[in-house]
Amino acid sequence: MAAAVTASLAEALFARGARSVWLEYSGEGSRRVYERVGFRPGGNRLYLTLEE
């Protein structure tokens, strides 16, 4: 079900003109869902914290 929802939402975004979709996974299960739909890693996000 998660793969069907992800695929449907991505399809709707692309149909409305989106050129890319950014997804972040929170564990191996969600990563596998995204890969099953056809998404592949395309970048990294870096989080920085400034100490006060």
N, C-alpha and C positions, 0 to 999 in steps of 0.2 A: 504494500500500500504506500509506503513512504517513497518508493521509487516512482510510482505512478503520479503522486502529488508533485514531486520534484520535477519530473518530466513535463507535466502539464503546465506548471507555473513558468518553467523556462521557455517552453514553446510559446506561451502567451506573451512573455516579455520580448522574445525575438520577433514575434508577429507584429508587435507594436513599435518595432524599430530599434530595440536594444542591440548593441553590437557586442556586448559581453555581459556575463553574469558572474558575480563574485560569490562564492560559497565558502563558508568556513565550517569545518567539521570539529566536533567536540570529542570524538573517539573513533575507534576503528570501525564501529558499526555504521556510523553516518558516512565515514569516508568510503566504505564499500558501496553504500547506497548511491552516492554521487558517481562513483566509477561505473556502477552498473548502468546508470542512465547515460553515460558517455563523457562525463566531465573528467578532465585530467588536470594535475597541478600545473599552474601557470605563473605562480608568483609566491612571494612570502610576505608576511606582515611582521613588522618589528615593533614591539611595544617598549617604550622608554618611560622611566619614572625619574623625575627630578627630586632629589632629596631637599628637604626644607631646612 
